[in-house]
Amino acid sequence: MQWQLGCKELSVGFDHQEETVQVLDRITLSITRGEKVLILGPSGSGKSTLLSALSGIIPDHVEAEVEGEIYRQEACGVMFQDPDTQFCMLHVDEEIAFSLENRRVPRGEMDGIIRQVMQMVGLQLEPHTPIDTLSGGMKQRLALACLLALEPDVLFFDEPTAQLDPVSRRDVFRLLREVAGKTGQTMVFVEHVLDGCIEWMDRVILLDRHGQIIADGEPAHIVTHYRQQMEEAGIWLPRLFPYSWQEVVNDPSHPLADVLRRELGERMERDRQASLSSSAASSIHTLSANVSAANAAVIIQTDQLSIGYRKRPVMQQINLSLPAGEWIAITGQNGSGKSTFLKSLLRLEPLLSGRIMLQGKELRKWPDRDLYAQAGFVFQNPELQFVTDTVYDEIAFGGRQRGWPEELLREKTVQLLQEFGLEDYQDQHPFTLSLGQKRRLSVATMLLFDQELLLLDEPTFGQDARTAAELIRRLKQRQQQGTTIIMVTHDMDLVDEHADRLILFRQGEVAYDGTPYRLFTDQKLLQDSAIIAPLHYRLNHQREERGII
């Protein structure tokens, strides 16, 4: 039988309130054995739906209106955007063993294979570790280990590195590239982060927001000739490709090198201005006799704080003083305690010991209603915060709880729907949205109010470039109005451009607390911390090492 993977005139829609919402529109494509294909498109363009159709999830396991023909391979594996949706066991080794059972691997051979695939994906923990104790990034690695254990003919990846730290993301892309070279397996990717991935793809398929193919060809051709369409569609562009790193480093007159030098100069001047402002503020506080007035500028203070999973400490003796009005980024390797720390700031995770002060008052003494009027939280998994049946009601929910007049509520809700590109989905159930749309909705619900503090866990995860830029613009406006932003993120370009302060968690402690510029120019600290600095810093480091001016 001839090997086939693809579709002809494929259209996919989903039933919603007695009408069909069209996601894919007459898609025709054919993928050859061993090909590495990258599917790009804005959030909501149907990328994940196309992956699900080609892998057999639609319509075999997910109901949908399907027209056209689909050609599939029986032996395939899928890695989803949200790894929790594919786990069915309680422990790491059991989950991987489930994949091996599907291959009918003898029980006596399983332990060795389990350890082998765990090592391949960098899952350095006891095999019988409970899955619910893993961080989001570690769950992503486990999902990849399960997929590799299946040894399928076709591998489908739906944003496989979305929740990984920068070094882990680089390592996973390298691993997949090595696997592809050794096995010759067919791989189909949906991915937002292109650097490290697009370079070794054979082909790029470009979708528009209506679920139609607008380009299909070699990566360099697509990035070069469809750059404007990609920008207009809000698709993330690679920072480096189609150039190679070596040609940028070795050629002082390279056009990208000029751009990177300007960016570095801007960051250097910004850091200098921040240092001058900090010194001036410190002098004023030193001269001031009213110490309590100086302390009033601190919105959160932690005192000998210890946090962890299931009473197992992850970080101990955290002593931080977070000023009001700053944009504070928290980063670190997967499993370092970033999300747990963020949750602890709003009593969403119990403390092991120590205390947290919010606006000078101990956190445990705040009544719930007062606390959540002061602070909003955006979860890493947006579904955890949805409580209504429509997108419109989800945004309006908090205003209704506070007894807002219906006219004001509608004005604010419609404004947020428009700004986050959700107006066409306002009557849909939140769970029917794409992951990127769910993320936008989760943030929009928090921007209905004027809280003093916003906590965000990976706010740009799953977002296309346009909606991510809109989100950051809105957050910047809120900061300028006095709101404190505390954001957990692995996006170092976002940190470099917008954060006033960067806090690095490493090996159970705060390893760095200062401006992003100072960290990104410290090569030793970068190497020890699983952080890859933005390109302009890396170019400067490499040229200094080689003596290139």
C-alpha positions as CSV (number, residue, x, y, z in Angstrom):
1,M,0.0,0.0,0.0
2,Q,1.4,3.4,-0.9
3,W,2.5,5.6,2.0
4,Q,0.2,8.7,2.2
5,L,-0.2,11.6,4.6
6,G,-2.3,14.7,3.7
7,C,-5.7,15.9,2.7
8,K,-7.7,17.1,-0.3
9,E,-10.3,19.9,-0.1
10,L,-10.5,19.5,3.6
11,S,-12.9,21.8,5.5
12,V,-13.4,21.4,9.3
13,G,-16.0,23.2,11.4
14,F,-17.4,22.8,14.9
15,D,-21.0,23.0,15.9
16,H,-21.9,26.0,18.2
17,Q,-25.4,27.1,19.1
18,E,-27.1,25.6,16.1
19,E,-24.5,26.8,13.6
20,T,-21.2,25.6,12.3
21,V,-18.1,27.6,13.0
22,Q,-15.7,27.1,10.1
23,V,-12.0,26.6,11.1
24,L,-10.3,25.1,8.0
25,D,-11.4,26.0,4.5
26,R,-10.6,23.6,1.6
27,I,-7.1,22.6,2.6
28,T,-5.1,20.5,0.1
29,L,-1.7,19.2,0.9
30,S,0.5,16.1,0.7
31,I,3.4,15.2,3.0
32,T,6.1,12.7,1.9
33,R,7.7,10.1,4.1
34,G,10.5,11.5,6.2
35,E,9.6,15.2,5.5
36,K,9.8,17.8,8.3
37,V,6.9,20.2,7.9
38,L,6.2,23.4,9.9
39,I,2.7,24.8,9.9
40,L,2.5,28.5,10.7
41,G,-0.4,30.9,11.1
42,P,-2.0,33.4,13.5
43,S,-3.8,32.3,16.6
44,G,-7.1,30.7,15.7
45,S,-6.1,30.0,12.1
46,G,-6.7,26.3,12.5
47,K,-3.2,25.0,12.9
48,S,-4.0,22.6,15.8
49,T,-7.2,21.6,14.0
50,L,-5.2,20.6,10.9
51,L,-2.8,18.6,13.1
52,S,-5.7,16.8,14.8
53,A,-7.3,16.0,11.4
54,L,-4.0,14.6,9.9
55,S,-3.3,12.5,13.1
56,G,-6.9,11.1,13.3
57,I,-8.0,12.9,16.5
58,I,-10.6,14.6,14.3
59,P,-13.2,13.1,13.7
60,D,-12.3,9.8,15.5
61,H,-12.1,11.3,19.0
62,V,-13.3,14.9,18.6
63,E,-16.6,15.6,17.0
64,A,-16.4,18.0,14.0
65,E,-18.1,18.7,10.7
66,V,-15.5,17.3,8.2
67,E,-15.7,17.6,4.4
68,G,-13.1,16.5,1.9
69,E,-10.6,13.6,2.0
70,I,-7.9,12.8,4.7
71,Y,-5.0,10.4,4.1
72,R,-3.4,9.2,7.4
73,Q,-0.8,6.8,8.8
74,E,-2.0,4.5,11.5
75,A,1.2,4.6,13.6
76,C,1.4,8.2,14.7
77,G,2.1,10.0,18.0
78,V,0.8,13.5,19.0
79,M,2.3,15.9,21.5
80,F,-0.3,18.5,22.5
81,Q,-0.1,22.1,23.6
82,D,-1.2,21.3,27.1
83,P,0.5,18.1,28.2
84,D,-2.0,17.5,31.0
85,T,-4.7,16.6,28.4
86,Q,-2.7,13.5,27.3
87,F,-1.7,12.0,30.7
88,C,-3.8,9.1,32.0
89,M,-1.5,7.7,34.7
90,L,-0.4,9.0,38.1
91,H,3.4,8.6,37.9
92,V,6.1,9.3,35.4
93,D,7.2,5.7,34.8
94,E,3.7,4.5,34.5
95,E,2.9,7.1,31.8
96,I,5.9,6.1,29.7
97,A,5.1,2.4,30.4
98,F,1.6,3.0,28.9
99,S,3.3,3.9,25.6
100,L,5.4,0.8,25.7
101,E,2.4,-1.4,26.4
102,N,0.8,-0.1,23.2
103,R,3.9,-1.4,21.4
104,R,3.7,-4.7,23.4
105,V,7.1,-4.3,24.9
106,P,7.8,-7.1,27.4
107,R,7.6,-5.9,31.0
108,G,11.2,-6.9,31.8
109,E,12.5,-4.6,29.1
110,M,10.5,-1.5,30.2
111,D,12.6,-0.1,33.0
112,G,15.7,0.3,30.8
113,I,13.7,2.0,28.0
114,I,11.9,4.3,30.5
115,R,15.2,5.5,31.9
116,Q,16.6,5.9,28.4
117,V,13.8,8.1,27.1
118,M,13.8,10.1,30.3
119,Q,17.5,10.8,29.9
120,M,17.0,11.7,26.2
121,V,14.5,14.5,27.1
122,G,16.4,15.7,30.2
123,L,13.8,14.5,32.7
124,Q,16.2,14.2,35.6
125,L,14.0,12.8,38.5
126,E,13.0,9.6,40.1
127,P,10.9,7.5,37.6
128,H,8.1,7.0,40.1
129,T,7.6,10.7,40.7
130,P,3.9,11.8,40.8
131,I,3.0,13.7,37.6
132,D,0.9,16.3,39.5
133,T,4.1,17.5,41.3
134,L,5.8,18.4,38.0
135,S,6.1,21.9,36.7
136,G,4.6,22.8,33.3
137,G,7.9,22.5,31.6
138,M,8.7,19.1,33.2
139,K,5.3,17.8,32.1
140,Q,6.2,18.9,28.5
141,R,9.3,16.8,28.7
142,L,7.4,13.8,30.0
143,A,4.9,14.2,27.1
144,L,7.8,14.1,24.7
145,A,9.3,11.1,26.4
146,C,6.0,9.2,26.0
147,L,5.9,10.1,22.3
148,L,9.4,8.9,21.6
149,A,8.7,5.7,23.5
150,L,5.9,4.9,20.9
151,E,8.4,5.0,18.0
152,P,5.6,5.9,15.5
153,D,6.0,6.5,11.8
154,V,4.7,10.1,12.1
155,L,5.3,12.5,14.9
156,F,2.9,15.5,15.4
157,F,4.0,18.3,17.6
158,D,1.7,21.1,18.8
159,E,4.1,23.7,20.2
160,P,6.4,21.2,21.9
161,T,8.6,23.8,23.6
162,A,6.0,26.3,24.7
163,Q,6.5,25.9,28.4
164,L,10.3,25.2,28.4
165,D,13.1,27.5,29.6
166,P,15.4,28.8,26.8
167,V,18.1,26.2,27.2
168,S,15.7,23.4,27.5
169,R,13.9,24.6,24.3
170,R,17.2,24.7,22.5
171,D,18.1,21.2,23.7
172,V,14.7,19.8,22.8
173,F,14.9,21.2,19.2
174,R,18.4,19.7,19.0
175,L,17.1,16.4,20.3
176,L,14.3,16.3,17.8
177,R,16.7,17.2,15.0
178,E,19.0,14.3,16.0
179,V,16.0,11.9,16.2
180,A,14.9,13.0,12.8
181,G,18.3,12.4,11.4
182,K,18.7,8.9,12.9
183,T,15.2,7.6,12.3
184,G,14.0,9.4,9.2
185,Q,10.6,9.8,10.9
186,T,8.1,12.2,9.4
187,M,7.5,15.2,11.7
188,V,4.8,17.8,11.5
189,F,5.1,20.9,13.8
190,V,3.0,23.7,14.9
191,E,5.3,26.2,16.6
192,H,5.4,29.9,17.5
193,V,9.1,30.1,18.5
194,L,10.9,29.6,15.1
195,D,14.5,30.1,15.9
196,G,16.1,26.6,16.5
197,C,13.3,24.9,14.6
198,I,12.7,26.5,11.2
199,E,16.4,26.0,10.2
200,W,16.0,22.2,9.8
201,M,12.5,22.1,8.4
202,D,12.1,20.9,4.8
203,R,8.9,22.9,4.2
204,V,6.7,25.6,5.7
205,I,2.9,25.8,5.2
206,L,1.4,29.2,5.9
207,L,-2.2,29.6,6.9
208,D,-4.2,32.8,7.1
209,R,-6.8,33.7,9.8
210,H,-9.6,32.2,7.7
211,G,-8.0,28.7,7.7
212,Q,-6.7,28.8,4.1
213,I,-3.2,28.0,2.8
214,I,-1.6,31.2,1.4
215,A,1.9,29.8,1.0
216,D,3.7,26.4,0.9
217,G,7.4,26.0,0.2
218,E,11.0,25.9,1.5
219,P,11.5,27.9,4.7
220,A,13.9,30.5,3.3
221,H,11.6,31.2,0.4
222,I,8.6,31.6,2.7
223,V,10.3,33.9,5.2
224,T,11.9,36.0,2.5
225,H,9.0,36.3,0.0
226,Y,6.0,36.2,2.4
227,R,7.5,38.4,5.2
228,Q,4.9,41.1,4.8
229,Q,2.0,38.6,4.9
230,M,3.4,37.0,8.0
231,E,3.7,40.3,9.8
232,E,0.2,41.4,8.8
233,A,-1.1,38.0,10.0
234,G,0.7,38.4,13.3
235,I,3.0,35.5,12.8
236,W,6.2,35.5,14.8
237,L,9.2,36.0,12.6
238,P,12.5,34.3,13.3
239,R,15.1,36.7,14.7
240,L,18.0,35.1,12.8
241,F,16.9,32.9,9.9
242,P,17.4,32.9,6.9
243,Y,20.9,34.2,8.0
244,S,23.4,32.0,9.8
245,W,24.9,33.0,13.1
246,Q,28.4,32.8,11.9
247,E,27.9,35.2,9.0
248,V,26.4,37.8,11.3
249,V,29.2,37.4,13.8
250,N,32.0,37.5,11.2
251,D,30.7,40.4,9.1
252,P,30.7,43.7,10.9
253,S,28.7,45.3,8.1
254,H,26.0,42.7,8.1
255,P,22.5,44.4,8.0
256,L,21.3,42.3,11.0
257,A,24.5,43.1,12.9
258,D,23.7,46.8,12.5
259,V,20.2,46.2,13.9
260,L,21.5,44.3,16.9
261,R,24.2,46.9,17.7
262,R,21.5,49.6,17.9
263,E,19.4,47.4,20.1
264,L,22.3,46.8,22.5
265,G,23.0,50.6,22.6
266,E,19.4,51.3,23.5
267,R,19.4,48.8,26.3
268,M,22.7,50.1,27.6
269,E,21.3,53.7,27.8
270,R,18.1,52.5,29.4
271,D,20.1,50.7,32.1
272,R,22.2,53.8,32.7
273,Q,19.1,55.9,33.1
274,A,17.6,53.3,35.5
275,S,20.8,53.3,37.6
276,L,20.7,57.1,37.8
277,S,17.1,57.2,38.8
278,S,17.7,54.5,41.4
279,S,20.7,56.3,42.9
280,A,18.6,59.6,43.1
281,A,15.7,57.8,44.8
282,S,18.1,56.1,47.2
283,S,19.7,59.5,48.2
284,I,16.2,61.0,48.8
285,H,15.2,58.1,51.0
286,T,18.4,58.3,52.9
287,L,17.9,61.9,53.7
288,S,14.2,61.5,54.5
289,A,13.3,61.3,58.1
290,N,10.0,59.7,57.4
291,V,11.1,56.1,56.9
292,S,7.5,54.8,56.8
293,A,6.8,57.0,53.7
294,A,9.7,55.2,51.9
295,N,8.3,51.8,52.9
296,A,4.9,52.7,51.5
297,A,6.4,52.3,48.0
298,V,6.8,48.6,48.6
299,I,3.8,46.6,47.5
300,I,5.1,43.1,48.4
301,Q,7.6,42.0,50.9
302,T,8.6,38.4,51.7
303,D,10.2,37.4,55.0
304,Q,12.1,34.1,55.3
305,L,9.6,32.6,52.8
306,S,9.7,28.9,52.0
307,I,7.6,27.4,49.2
308,G,7.2,23.9,47.6
309,Y,5.1,21.1,46.3
310,R,3.3,18.8,48.8
311,K,5.4,20.2,51.7
312,R,8.6,19.4,49.7
313,P,10.7,22.7,49.7
314,V,11.5,24.1,46.3
315,M,12.8,27.5,47.5
316,Q,13.7,28.6,51.0
317,Q,14.4,31.8,52.8
318,I,13.1,34.1,50.1
319,N,13.6,37.7,51.2
320,L,12.3,40.1,48.5
321,S,11.1,43.7,48.6
322,L,9.1,44.5,45.4
323,P,8.4,48.2,44.7
324,A,5.0,49.4,43.6
325,G,4.7,50.4,39.9
326,E,7.5,48.3,38.5
327,W,7.4,45.6,35.8
328,I,9.0,42.7,37.5
329,A,9.9,39.5,35.6
330,I,10.6,36.2,37.3
331,T,12.6,33.6,35.4
332,G,14.6,30.4,36.0
333,Q,14.7,26.7,34.9
334,N,11.6,24.6,34.7
335,G,10.8,23.4,38.2
336,S,12.7,26.2,40.0
337,G,9.5,27.4,41.8
338,K,8.5,30.4,39.7
339,S,4.8,29.5,39.3
340,T,4.6,28.3,42.9
341,F,6.0,31.6,44.1
342,L,3.6,33.6,42.0
343,K,0.6,31.6,43.4
344,S,1.8,32.1,46.9
345,L,1.5,35.8,46.5
346,L,-2.3,35.5,46.3
347,R,-2.8,32.6,48.7
348,L,-3.3,30.2,45.8
349,E,-0.5,28.0,47.1
350,P,0.1,27.4,50.8
351,L,3.4,28.6,52.4
352,L,5.7,26.2,54.0
353,S,7.0,28.9,56.3
354,G,7.7,32.6,56.5
355,R,5.3,35.3,55.7
356,I,4.2,37.7,52.9
357,M,3.3,41.3,53.4
358,L,1.0,43.0,50.8
359,Q,0.9,46.8,51.1
360,G,2.3,46.5,54.6
361,K,-0.4,44.1,55.8
362,E,0.3,40.4,56.3
363,L,-1.3,38.4,53.5
364,R,-3.1,35.9,55.6
365,K,-5.0,38.8,57.3
366,W,-6.5,40.1,54.0
367,P,-10.2,39.2,53.5
368,D,-10.7,37.4,50.1
369,R,-12.9,40.1,48.6
370,D,-10.5,42.9,49.5
371,L,-7.5,40.8,48.3
372,Y,-8.9,40.1,44.9
373,A,-10.1,43.7,44.5
374,Q,-6.4,44.7,44.8
375,A,-4.8,41.9,42.7
376,G,-5.5,39.8,39.6
377,F,-4.0,36.5,38.6
378,V,-3.6,35.0,35.1
379,F,-2.9,31.3,35.2
380,Q,-0.4,29.4,33.1
381,N,-3.4,27.2,32.1
382,P,-6.2,29.6,31.3
383,E,-9.0,27.0,31.7
384,L,-8.4,27.0,35.4
385,Q,-10.0,30.5,35.8
386,F,-13.0,30.1,33.5
387,V,-16.4,30.1,35.3
388,T,-19.1,31.0,32.7
389,D,-20.5,29.6,29.5
390,T,-19.6,32.4,27.0
391,V,-16.6,34.5,26.2
392,Y,-18.7,37.7,26.8
393,D,-19.9,36.6,30.2
394,E,-16.4,35.5,31.2
395,I,-15.0,39.0,30.7
396,A,-18.1,40.6,32.3
397,F,-18.3,38.2,35.3
398,G,-16.2,40.3,37.7
399,G,-18.1,43.5,36.9
400,R,-21.4,41.8,37.6
401,Q,-20.1,40.4,40.9
402,R,-19.3,44.0,41.9
403,G,-22.7,45.3,40.8
404,W,-21.6,47.5,37.9
405,P,-24.3,49.2,35.9
406,E,-25.1,47.2,32.7
407,E,-24.2,50.1,30.4
408,L,-20.8,50.5,31.8
409,L,-20.2,46.8,31.9
410,R,-21.1,46.4,28.3
411,E,-18.9,49.3,27.2
412,K,-15.8,47.9,29.0
413,T,-16.5,44.3,27.9
414,V,-17.0,45.1,24.2
415,Q,-13.8,47.2,24.3
416,L,-11.8,44.3,25.6
417,L,-13.4,41.9,23.1
418,Q,-12.3,44.1,20.3
419,E,-8.8,44.8,21.6
420,F,-8.1,41.1,22.0
421,G,-9.7,40.0,18.8
422,L,-12.4,38.0,20.5
423,E,-15.5,39.9,19.3
424,D,-16.3,37.1,16.7
425,Y,-16.3,34.5,19.5
426,Q,-18.2,36.4,22.2
427,D,-21.1,33.8,22.2
428,Q,-18.8,30.7,22.2
429,H,-18.0,28.7,25.3
430,P,-14.4,29.5,26.5
431,F,-13.4,25.9,26.3
432,T,-14.1,25.8,22.5
433,L,-11.4,28.5,21.8
434,S,-7.9,27.8,20.6
435,L,-5.2,27.9,23.3
436,G,-4.0,31.3,22.1
437,Q,-7.6,32.6,22.2
438,K,-8.1,31.2,25.7
439,R,-4.9,32.9,26.8
440,R,-6.2,36.2,25.4
441,L,-9.5,35.8,27.2
442,S,-7.8,35.0,30.5
443,V,-5.8,38.2,30.4
444,A,-8.8,40.3,29.2
445,T,-10.8,39.2,32.3
446,M,-8.1,40.6,34.5
447,L,-7.9,43.9,32.7
448,L,-11.6,44.8,33.4
449,F,-10.5,46.3,36.7
450,D,-8.0,48.7,37.9
451,Q,-6.1,46.5,40.4
452,E,-2.9,47.7,42.1
453,L,-1.2,44.4,41.3
454,L,-1.3,42.0,38.3
455,L,0.3,38.6,38.4
456,L,0.8,36.8,35.1
457,D,2.2,33.3,34.5
458,E,3.6,33.1,31.0
459,P,1.2,35.7,29.6
460,T,2.5,35.5,26.0
461,F,2.5,31.7,25.8
462,G,0.5,30.5,22.7
463,Q,0.0,34.1,21.4
464,D,0.7,35.2,17.9
465,A,2.8,38.3,17.4
466,R,0.0,40.8,17.0
467,T,-2.0,39.7,20.0
468,A,1.1,39.4,22.2
469,A,2.0,43.0,21.2
470,E,-1.5,44.2,22.1
471,L,-1.3,42.4,25.4
472,I,2.0,44.0,26.2
473,R,0.7,47.4,25.2
474,R,-2.2,47.1,27.5
475,L,0.0,46.0,30.4
476,K,2.3,48.9,29.7
477,Q,-0.6,51.3,30.0
478,R,-1.6,49.8,33.3
479,Q,1.9,50.1,34.6
480,Q,2.1,53.7,33.6
481,Q,-1.1,54.2,35.6
482,G,0.6,52.8,38.6
483,T,-0.2,49.1,38.5
484,T,2.6,46.7,39.5
485,I,3.2,43.9,37.0
486,I,4.8,40.6,38.2
487,M,5.3,38.2,35.4
488,V,6.7,34.7,35.2
489,T,8.2,34.2,31.7
490,H,10.8,32.3,29.6
491,D,10.7,35.0,26.9
492,M,14.0,36.8,27.3
493,D,13.2,39.3,24.5
494,L,10.1,40.3,26.3
495,V,12.1,40.7,29.6
496,D,14.8,42.7,27.9
497,E,12.4,45.1,26.2
498,H,9.8,45.7,29.0
499,A,10.9,44.6,32.5
500,D,12.4,47.1,34.9
501,R,13.6,44.3,37.1
502,L,14.5,40.6,36.7
503,I,14.5,38.0,39.5
504,L,16.2,34.7,38.7
505,F,15.4,31.6,40.7
506,R,18.1,28.9,40.7
507,Q,18.8,25.9,42.9
508,G,16.4,26.9,45.6
509,E,17.4,30.5,46.0
510,V,17.2,33.9,44.4
511,A,20.4,33.9,42.3
512,Y,19.9,37.4,40.8
513,D,17.8,40.4,41.4
514,G,18.5,43.5,39.3
515,T,18.1,45.0,35.8
516,P,17.8,42.6,32.8
517,Y,20.8,44.4,31.2
518,R,23.2,43.4,34.1
519,L,22.2,39.8,33.9
520,F,22.4,39.5,30.1
521,T,25.9,41.0,30.1
522,D,27.1,38.5,32.8
523,Q,28.3,35.5,30.8
524,K,29.1,33.3,33.8
525,L,25.7,33.8,35.4
526,L,24.0,33.1,32.0
527,Q,25.8,29.8,31.6
528,D,24.9,28.7,35.1
529,S,21.2,29.7,34.8
530,A,19.7,28.0,31.7
531,I,19.2,31.5,30.2
532,I,20.0,32.4,26.6
533,A,20.4,36.1,26.2
534,P,18.7,38.0,23.4
535,L,20.7,38.1,20.1
536,H,22.2,41.6,20.6
537,Y,23.9,40.5,23.8
538,R,25.1,37.3,22.3
539,L,26.6,39.1,19.3
540,N,28.5,41.4,21.6
541,H,29.8,38.5,23.7
542,Q,31.0,36.6,20.7
543,R,32.7,39.6,19.0
544,E,34.4,40.5,22.3
545,E,35.7,36.9,22.5
546,R,37.0,37.0,18.9
547,G,38.4,40.5,19.1
548,I,36.0,41.7,16.4
549,I,35.0,45.4,16.7
